[in-house]
Amino acid sequence: MIYENYKAIYKLEEDLSCKITFEFSEKGIKVTQESDDYNSGCSFGHAVKADGFFNKVSSEIPILKDPLTDEILD
């Protein structure tokens, strides 16, 4: 992903119309999805769209774990 000025843009090679923009702020993250077909765009599945504002709830660095084994991921 390209990250610049508190903004990251994600694009899929398999779906050239897919573009997901992440705009970061102190309060959270705004996600905007663009696609030619929202029924299957960005490989999410039928009628799934990733738009919205997600509030920041912590400043701690997250610990990523495998959901099946609870093993910490790098």
Biopython code that builds the backbone (N, CA, C, O; Angstrom):
import numpy as np
from Bio.PDB.StructureBuilder import StructureBuilder

atoms = [
    (1, "MET", "N", (0.837, -1.181, 0.000)),
    (1, "MET", "CA", (0.000, 0.000, 0.000)),
    (1, "MET", "C", (0.878, 1.238, 0.000)),
    (1, "MET", "O", (1.977, 1.247, 0.554)),
    (2, "ILE", "N", (0.383, 2.245, -0.613)),
    (2, "ILE", "CA", (1.054, 3.538, -0.592)),
    (2, "ILE", "C", (0.537, 4.300, 0.631)),
    (2, "ILE", "O", (-0.674, 4.442, 0.800)),
    (3, "TYR", "N", (1.442, 4.791, 1.486)),
    (3, "TYR", "CA", (1.062, 5.548, 2.685)),
    (3, "TYR", "C", (1.756, 6.895, 2.641)),
    (3, "TYR", "O", (2.982, 6.976, 2.570)),
    (4, "GLU", "N", (0.942, 7.968, 2.685)),
    (4, "GLU", "CA", (1.498, 9.319, 2.625)),
    (4, "GLU", "C", (0.494, 10.291, 3.229)),
    (4, "GLU", "O", (-0.702, 10.197, 2.952)),
    (5, "ASN", "N", (0.965, 11.219, 4.046)),
    (5, "ASN", "CA", (0.117, 12.245, 4.654)),
    (5, "ASN", "C", (-1.097, 11.654, 5.374)),
    (5, "ASN", "O", (-2.226, 12.102, 5.168)),
    (6, "TYR", "N", (-0.863, 10.660, 6.208)),
    (6, "TYR", "CA", (-1.906, 10.014, 7.012)),
    (6, "TYR", "C", (-2.980, 9.330, 6.176)),
    (6, "TYR", "O", (-4.111, 9.155, 6.630)),
    (7, "LYS", "N", (-2.626, 8.945, 4.959)),
    (7, "LYS", "CA", (-3.569, 8.275, 4.063)),
    (7, "LYS", "C", (-2.886, 7.095, 3.399)),
    (7, "LYS", "O", (-1.740, 7.193, 2.962)),
    (8, "ALA", "N", (-3.602, 5.970, 3.323)),
    (8, "ALA", "CA", (-3.099, 4.786, 2.630)),
    (8, "ALA", "C", (-4.138, 4.373, 1.596)),
    (8, "ALA", "O", (-5.341, 4.475, 1.832)),
    (9, "ILE", "N", (-3.659, 3.906, 0.453)),
    (9, "ILE", "CA", (-4.549, 3.474, -0.621)),
    (9, "ILE", "C", (-4.208, 2.040, -0.988)),
    (9, "ILE", "O", (-3.058, 1.707, -1.275)),
    (10, "TYR", "N", (-5.245, 1.192, -0.972)),
    (10, "TYR", "CA", (-5.103, -0.228, -1.292)),
    (10, "TYR", "C", (-5.788, -0.496, -2.620)),
    (10, "TYR", "O", (-6.931, -0.091, -2.833)),
    (11, "LYS", "N", (-5.077, -1.189, -3.521)),
    (11, "LYS", "CA", (-5.644, -1.561, -4.819)),
    (11, "LYS", "C", (-5.381, -3.039, -5.066)),
    (11, "LYS", "O", (-4.336, -3.565, -4.684)),
    (12, "LEU", "N", (-6.334, -3.702, -5.707)),
    (12, "LEU", "CA", (-6.209, -5.119, -6.035)),
    (12, "LEU", "C", (-5.753, -5.291, -7.476)),
    (12, "LEU", "O", (-6.247, -4.607, -8.372)),
    (13, "GLU", "N", (-4.821, -6.191, -7.700)),
    (13, "GLU", "CA", (-4.399, -6.493, -9.072)),
    (13, "GLU", "C", (-5.491, -7.254, -9.818)),
    (13, "GLU", "O", (-5.637, -7.108, -11.031)),
    (14, "GLU", "N", (-6.276, -8.087, -9.075)),
    (14, "GLU", "CA", (-7.313, -8.901, -9.703)),
    (14, "GLU", "C", (-8.556, -8.086, -10.080)),
    (14, "GLU", "O", (-9.310, -8.489, -10.966)),
    (15, "ASP", "N", (-8.773, -6.958, -9.425)),
    (15, "ASP", "CA", (-9.943, -6.106, -9.684)),
    (15, "ASP", "C", (-9.449, -4.669, -9.776)),
    (15, "ASP", "O", (-9.356, -3.980, -8.760)),
    (16, "LEU", "N", (-9.138, -4.217, -10.965)),
    (16, "LEU", "CA", (-8.543, -2.895, -11.151)),
    (16, "LEU", "C", (-9.468, -1.759, -10.752)),
    (16, "LEU", "O", (-9.007, -0.638, -10.537)),
    (17, "SER", "N", (-10.783, -2.028, -10.649)),
    (17, "SER", "CA", (-11.710, -0.975, -10.224)),
    (17, "SER", "C", (-11.742, -0.820, -8.702)),
    (17, "SER", "O", (-12.294, 0.155, -8.191)),
    (18, "CYS", "N", (-11.158, -1.769, -7.982)),
    (18, "CYS", "CA", (-11.175, -1.736, -6.515)),
    (18, "CYS", "C", (-10.129, -0.755, -5.987)),
    (18, "CYS", "O", (-8.951, -0.818, -6.340)),
    (19, "LYS", "N", (-10.599, 0.151, -5.131)),
    (19, "LYS", "CA", (-9.701, 1.097, -4.471)),
    (19, "LYS", "C", (-10.269, 1.351, -3.071)),
    (19, "LYS", "O", (-11.412, 1.787, -2.934)),
    (20, "ILE", "N", (-9.479, 1.080, -2.043)),
    (20, "ILE", "CA", (-9.903, 1.331, -0.677)),
    (20, "ILE", "C", (-8.937, 2.344, -0.072)),
    (20, "ILE", "O", (-7.727, 2.123, -0.032)),
    (21, "THR", "N", (-9.496, 3.460, 0.400)),
    (21, "THR", "CA", (-8.699, 4.537, 0.966)),
    (21, "THR", "C", (-8.875, 4.552, 2.482)),
    (21, "THR", "O", (-9.997, 4.516, 2.987)),
    (22, "PHE", "N", (-7.751, 4.604, 3.202)),
    (22, "PHE", "CA", (-7.736, 4.677, 4.663)),
    (22, "PHE", "C", (-7.184, 6.047, 5.044)),
    (22, "PHE", "O", (-6.046, 6.371, 4.703)),
    (23, "GLU", "N", (-7.980, 6.856, 5.750)),
    (23, "GLU", "CA", (-7.544, 8.173, 6.199)),
    (23, "GLU", "C", (-7.464, 8.160, 7.730)),
    (23, "GLU", "O", (-8.479, 8.042, 8.415)),
    (24, "PHE", "N", (-6.245, 8.283, 8.247)),
    (24, "PHE", "CA", (-5.991, 8.173, 9.675)),
    (24, "PHE", "C", (-6.038, 9.543, 10.351)),
    (24, "PHE", "O", (-5.569, 10.537, 9.798)),
    (25, "SER", "N", (-6.615, 9.578, 11.560)),
    (25, "SER", "CA", (-6.618, 10.794, 12.369)),
    (25, "SER", "C", (-6.428, 10.388, 13.830)),
    (25, "SER", "O", (-6.353, 9.200, 14.141)),
    (26, "GLU", "N", (-6.352, 11.361, 14.712)),
    (26, "GLU", "CA", (-6.203, 11.067, 16.134)),
    (26, "GLU", "C", (-7.444, 10.382, 16.700)),
    (26, "GLU", "O", (-7.358, 9.680, 17.708)),
    (27, "LYS", "N", (-8.600, 10.578, 16.059)),
    (27, "LYS", "CA", (-9.851, 10.017, 16.563)),
    (27, "LYS", "C", (-10.175, 8.639, 15.997)),
    (27, "LYS", "O", (-10.979, 7.904, 16.571)),
    (28, "GLY", "N", (-9.552, 8.284, 14.870)),
    (28, "GLY", "CA", (-9.839, 6.987, 14.271)),
    (28, "GLY", "C", (-9.423, 6.923, 12.812)),
    (28, "GLY", "O", (-8.463, 7.565, 12.387)),
    (29, "ILE", "N", (-10.172, 6.131, 12.060)),
    (29, "ILE", "CA", (-9.847, 5.927, 10.656)),
    (29, "ILE", "C", (-11.121, 5.963, 9.812)),
    (29, "ILE", "O", (-12.130, 5.346, 10.156)),
    (30, "LYS", "N", (-11.052, 6.693, 8.711)),
    (30, "LYS", "CA", (-12.154, 6.742, 7.760)),
    (30, "LYS", "C", (-11.779, 5.826, 6.585)),
    (30, "LYS", "O", (-10.706, 5.968, 5.998)),
    (31, "VAL", "N", (-12.666, 4.894, 6.254)),
    (31, "VAL", "CA", (-12.431, 3.952, 5.167)),
    (31, "VAL", "C", (-13.446, 4.220, 4.066)),
    (31, "VAL", "O", (-14.648, 4.293, 4.318)),
    (32, "THR", "N", (-12.944, 4.367, 2.834)),
    (32, "THR", "CA", (-13.800, 4.602, 1.682)),
    (32, "THR", "C", (-13.450, 3.587, 0.605)),
    (32, "THR", "O", (-12.288, 3.455, 0.218)),
    (33, "GLN", "N", (-14.456, 2.873, 0.125)),
    (33, "GLN", "CA", (-14.253, 1.858, -0.914)),
    (33, "GLN", "C", (-14.854, 2.326, -2.226)),
    (33, "GLN", "O", (-15.969, 2.846, -2.258)),
    (34, "GLU", "N", (-14.113, 2.141, -3.300)),
    (34, "GLU", "CA", (-14.609, 2.409, -4.650)),
    (34, "GLU", "C", (-14.503, 1.122, -5.452)),
    (34, "GLU", "O", (-13.506, 0.407, -5.354)),
    (35, "SER", "N", (-15.532, 0.822, -6.249)),
    (35, "SER", "CA", (-15.534, -0.384, -7.069)),
    (35, "SER", "C", (-16.592, -0.242, -8.148)),
    (35, "SER", "O", (-17.599, 0.437, -7.947)),
    (36, "ASP", "N", (-16.375, -0.873, -9.285)),
    (36, "ASP", "CA", (-17.373, -0.857, -10.353)),
    (36, "ASP", "C", (-18.592, -1.711, -10.016)),
    (36, "ASP", "O", (-19.691, -1.443, -10.502)),
    (37, "ASP", "N", (-18.405, -2.744, -9.183)),
    (37, "ASP", "CA", (-19.482, -3.666, -8.866)),
    (37, "ASP", "C", (-19.458, -3.973, -7.370)),
    (37, "ASP", "O", (-18.624, -4.751, -6.906)),
    (38, "TYR", "N", (-20.375, -3.362, -6.618)),
    (38, "TYR", "CA", (-20.379, -3.566, -5.172)),
    (38, "TYR", "C", (-20.955, -4.916, -4.759)),
    (38, "TYR", "O", (-20.904, -5.261, -3.579)),
    (39, "ASN", "N", (-21.504, -5.691, -5.702)),
    (39, "ASN", "CA", (-21.982, -7.030, -5.375)),
    (39, "ASN", "C", (-20.834, -8.009, -5.195)),
    (39, "ASN", "O", (-20.957, -8.984, -4.454)),
    (40, "SER", "N", (-19.720, -7.754, -5.867)),
    (40, "SER", "CA", (-18.576, -8.661, -5.717)),
    (40, "SER", "C", (-17.245, -7.901, -5.746)),
    (40, "SER", "O", (-16.184, -8.520, -5.821)),
    (41, "GLY", "N", (-17.293, -6.587, -5.687)),
    (41, "GLY", "CA", (-16.091, -5.771, -5.783)),
    (41, "GLY", "C", (-15.111, -5.980, -4.653)),
    (41, "GLY", "O", (-15.512, -6.257, -3.522)),
    (42, "CYS", "N", (-13.857, -5.852, -4.941)),
    (42, "CYS", "CA", (-12.755, -5.966, -3.987)),
    (42, "CYS", "C", (-12.676, -7.345, -3.342)),
    (42, "CYS", "O", (-12.036, -7.500, -2.302)),
    (43, "SER", "N", (-13.310, -8.337, -3.935)),
    (43, "SER", "CA", (-13.277, -9.735, -3.475)),
    (43, "SER", "C", (-13.873, -9.935, -2.086)),
    (43, "SER", "O", (-13.518, -10.895, -1.402)),
    (44, "PHE", "N", (-14.786, -9.038, -1.646)),
    (44, "PHE", "CA", (-15.397, -9.169, -0.335)),
    (44, "PHE", "C", (-16.569, -10.146, -0.326)),
    (44, "PHE", "O", (-16.845, -10.762, 0.704)),
    (45, "GLY", "N", (-17.249, -10.295, -1.431)),
    (45, "GLY", "CA", (-18.453, -11.114, -1.448)),
    (45, "GLY", "C", (-19.669, -10.257, -1.716)),
    (45, "GLY", "O", (-19.570, -9.036, -1.840)),
    (46, "HIS", "N", (-20.809, -10.901, -1.803)),
    (46, "HIS", "CA", (-22.050, -10.231, -2.212)),
    (46, "HIS", "C", (-22.434, -9.080, -1.282)),
    (46, "HIS", "O", (-22.678, -9.278, -0.091)),
    (47, "ALA", "N", (-22.482, -7.880, -1.849)),
    (47, "ALA", "CA", (-22.988, -6.668, -1.200)),
    (47, "ALA", "C", (-22.225, -6.272, 0.079)),
    (47, "ALA", "O", (-22.796, -5.632, 0.962)),
    (48, "VAL", "N", (-20.958, -6.644, 0.180)),
    (48, "VAL", "CA", (-20.146, -6.231, 1.327)),
    (48, "VAL", "C", (-19.347, -5.000, 0.912)),
    (48, "VAL", "O", (-18.673, -5.006, -0.118)),
    (49, "LYS", "N", (-19.426, -3.945, 1.721)),
    (49, "LYS", "CA", (-18.732, -2.700, 1.425)),
    (49, "LYS", "C", (-17.991, -2.234, 2.669)),
    (49, "LYS", "O", (-18.504, -2.366, 3.781)),
    (50, "ALA", "N", (-16.804, -1.698, 2.497)),
    (50, "ALA", "CA", (-15.929, -1.370, 3.629)),
    (50, "ALA", "C", (-15.922, 0.115, 3.982)),
    (50, "ALA", "O", (-14.911, 0.620, 4.470)),
    (51, "ASP", "N", (-17.006, 0.811, 3.753)),
    (51, "ASP", "CA", (-17.054, 2.235, 4.088)),
    (51, "ASP", "C", (-17.381, 2.444, 5.566)),
    (51, "ASP", "O", (-18.074, 1.638, 6.187)),
    (52, "GLY", "N", (-16.868, 3.537, 6.108)),
    (52, "GLY", "CA", (-17.252, 3.910, 7.467)),
    (52, "GLY", "C", (-16.143, 4.607, 8.216)),
    (52, "GLY", "O", (-15.006, 4.694, 7.751)),
    (53, "PHE", "N", (-16.505, 5.109, 9.406)),
    (53, "PHE", "CA", (-15.522, 5.696, 10.312)),
    (53, "PHE", "C", (-15.423, 4.785, 11.519)),
    (53, "PHE", "O", (-16.432, 4.417, 12.119)),
    (54, "PHE", "N", (-14.205, 4.427, 11.867)),
    (54, "PHE", "CA", (-13.953, 3.503, 12.954)),
    (54, "PHE", "C", (-13.180, 4.242, 14.045)),
    (54, "PHE", "O", (-12.050, 4.678, 13.826)),
    (55, "ASN", "N", (-13.794, 4.380, 15.220)),
    (55, "ASN", "CA", (-13.197, 5.128, 16.322)),
    (55, "ASN", "C", (-11.977, 4.419, 16.894)),
    (55, "ASN", "O", (-11.956, 3.197, 17.042)),
    (56, "LYS", "N", (-10.980, 5.203, 17.204)),
    (56, "LYS", "CA", (-9.788, 4.686, 17.866)),
    (56, "LYS", "C", (-10.139, 4.433, 19.336)),
    (56, "LYS", "O", (-10.671, 5.314, 20.011)),
    (57, "VAL", "N", (-9.843, 3.247, 19.817)),
    (57, "VAL", "CA", (-10.162, 2.908, 21.203)),
    (57, "VAL", "C", (-8.914, 2.721, 22.064)),
    (57, "VAL", "O", (-9.014, 2.621, 23.287)),
    (58, "SER", "N", (-7.737, 2.675, 21.431)),
    (58, "SER", "CA", (-6.505, 2.467, 22.193)),
    (58, "SER", "C", (-5.314, 2.964, 21.382)),
    (58, "SER", "O", (-5.345, 2.963, 20.151)),
    (59, "SER", "N", (-4.276, 3.382, 22.077)),
    (59, "SER", "CA", (-3.027, 3.768, 21.422)),
    (59, "SER", "C", (-1.970, 2.684, 21.556)),
    (59, "SER", "O", (-0.843, 2.849, 21.089)),
    (60, "GLU", "N", (-2.330, 1.573, 22.196)),
    (60, "GLU", "CA", (-1.388, 0.479, 22.379)),
    (60, "GLU", "C", (-1.130, -0.241, 21.055)),
    (60, "GLU", "O", (-2.013, -0.330, 20.201)),
    (61, "ILE", "N", (0.080, -0.748, 20.901)),
    (61, "ILE", "CA", (0.415, -1.539, 19.719)),
    (61, "ILE", "C", (-0.304, -2.878, 19.841)),
    (61, "ILE", "O", (-0.161, -3.557, 20.858)),
    (62, "PRO", "N", (-1.068, -3.270, 18.835)),
    (62, "PRO", "CA", (-1.838, -4.518, 18.955)),
    (62, "PRO", "C", (-0.947, -5.758, 18.903)),
    (62, "PRO", "O", (0.114, -5.759, 18.278)),
    (63, "ILE", "N", (-1.403, -6.795, 19.565)),
    (63, "ILE", "CA", (-0.748, -8.098, 19.496)),
    (63, "ILE", "C", (-1.617, -8.967, 18.598)),
    (63, "ILE", "O", (-2.755, -9.287, 18.943)),
    (64, "LEU", "N", (-1.075, -9.347, 17.445)),
    (64, "LEU", "CA", (-1.831, -10.151, 16.487)),
    (64, "LEU", "C", (-1.654, -11.628, 16.807)),
    (64, "LEU", "O", (-0.535, -12.117, 16.962)),
    (65, "LYS", "N", (-2.796, -12.339, 16.905)),
    (65, "LYS", "CA", (-2.762, -13.769, 17.230)),
    (65, "LYS", "C", (-3.560, -14.561, 16.215)),
    (65, "LYS", "O", (-4.553, -14.081, 15.667)),
    (66, "ASP", "N", (-3.112, -15.777, 15.975)),
    (66, "ASP", "CA", (-3.850, -16.706, 15.129)),
    (66, "ASP", "C", (-5.156, -17.048, 15.859)),
    (66, "ASP", "O", (-5.114, -17.478, 17.012)),
    (67, "PRO", "N", (-6.323, -16.862, 15.205)),
    (67, "PRO", "CA", (-7.590, -17.108, 15.902)),
    (67, "PRO", "C", (-7.824, -18.580, 16.258)),
    (67, "PRO", "O", (-8.628, -18.870, 17.144)),
    (68, "LEU", "N", (-7.148, -19.504, 15.595)),
    (68, "LEU", "CA", (-7.350, -20.925, 15.876)),
    (68, "LEU", "C", (-6.400, -21.471, 16.927)),
    (68, "LEU", "O", (-6.766, -22.336, 17.722)),
    (69, "THR", "N", (-5.173, -20.955, 16.923)),
    (69, "THR", "CA", (-4.155, -21.511, 17.846)),
    (69, "THR", "C", (-3.787, -20.549, 18.970)),
    (69, "THR", "O", (-3.135, -20.953, 19.933)),
    (70, "ASP", "N", (-4.189, -19.292, 18.867)),
    (70, "ASP", "CA", (-3.841, -18.248, 19.821)),
    (70, "ASP", "C", (-2.336, -17.955, 19.807)),
    (70, "ASP", "O", (-1.818, -17.309, 20.718)),
    (71, "GLU", "N", (-1.643, -18.428, 18.779)),
    (71, "GLU", "CA", (-0.207, -18.183, 18.624)),
    (71, "GLU", "C", (0.021, -16.745, 18.164)),
    (71, "GLU", "O", (-0.678, -16.258, 17.276)),
    (72, "ILE", "N", (1.003, -16.061, 18.768)),
    (72, "ILE", "CA", (1.324, -14.683, 18.406)),
    (72, "ILE", "C", (1.961, -14.661, 17.016)),
    (72, "ILE", "O", (2.881, -15.428, 16.732)),
    (73, "LEU", "N", (1.462, -13.775, 16.160)),
    (73, "LEU", "CA", (1.968, -13.623, 14.792)),
    (73, "LEU", "C", (2.952, -12.474, 14.729)),
    (73, "LEU", "O", (2.808, -11.490, 15.455)),
    (74, "ASP", "N", (3.942, -12.588, 13.875)),
    (74, "ASP", "CA", (4.939, -11.521, 13.702)),
    (74, "ASP", "C", (4.435, -10.459, 12.773)),
    (74, "ASP", "O", (5.138, -9.483, 12.511)),
]
sb = StructureBuilder()
sb.init_structure("model")
sb.init_model(0)
sb.init_chain("A")
sb.init_seg("    ")
for serial, (resi, resn, name, xyz) in enumerate(atoms, 1):
    if name == "N":
        sb.init_residue(resn, " ", resi, " ")
    sb.init_atom(name, np.array(xyz, "f"), 0.0, 1.0, " ", f" {name:<3s}", serial, name[0])
structure = sb.get_structure()
